[in-house]
Amino acid sequence: MLKPVTVLRLLIAALCCAMPLTVMAQRNCDPANGLVDAGCFDLPLIRNRERTLSIWELPGDVNERLVGCGCNFAYRVAGRRYQPIVIGWLEGDTPTSFMQLNGNTIELKLTGKKYQSQKPDRESVGDRVDFTLVGKQTQVTISCTATQVCTPESSPAVCEATGYNGSITVNHGKASITFPVEGACGC
């Protein structure tokens, strides 16, 4: 016999599957305002059209491990201040990244970075960067453009990261999805 909590989660998931993609991302999940619906972290943020691949916000225990120098990217939802983090990694010899696919946390390795800089001596707004991450049956490509950079005049205490807007494409098995993201890399 199923526990009542399990039955409730199954009912919520069934209702979620009947909702259009845009409604899933419009839940009231803004902890900065103290506004968090009970189901914010129990439902996916977005699914592909075939409903074979879903992206979830990274759980708190994973987010807590991503403190330090590295990159974080969030699912960009227009009009919302709180943007849920969907992928992140710390700098290091072999950066390990985490992502929630179909409700499971998977581990990815950063295998490639490709920069297209407008100015060879420093970062500038408009620079392009592509990150490639690979895991078991999964490849993630983040293609983005720098929207905010530290200038030589910036104080390190004030400016420690480069901001990006772009998109993530996730290929997991035979399923794929592309969605908008915003993020930052730095310390």
C-alpha angles and dihedrals in degrees: 000000000000120000115246090245090055091049090050092051090049090052091049091049091049091052090046092055090056092053123092115251094253094057092057091061094047097069116129099259106144109132090177087071094036088249112133125147115221092246099048095112098030097067133058120258094221140355134199118253093259090052090230096116128043130182120214133189113264109262119247096253090057093044090053090059091056097073115126136038114345143077136298127184127193133199103259113229115180115239097016124110094200111068113188114232112237103173137015144158141183124236116257145112093297107013112213118209132193132211135171112233121174089348095305127108110234130190121232133184123222103239102167146022122185120187127194104190124189092205117040095209100052147003118275138182108276096035113139126224132179122197122195121199126181134195140152106322088340137105122179124191120190113194114185148156126227110251099171128027137175113250125213087255093054118108112238087227090060104034119040104142146048116233122220141190122194144099140289123218114198120193111188115172104311094334126091140179136180123200140163121268141180124199151139141237122205141069 
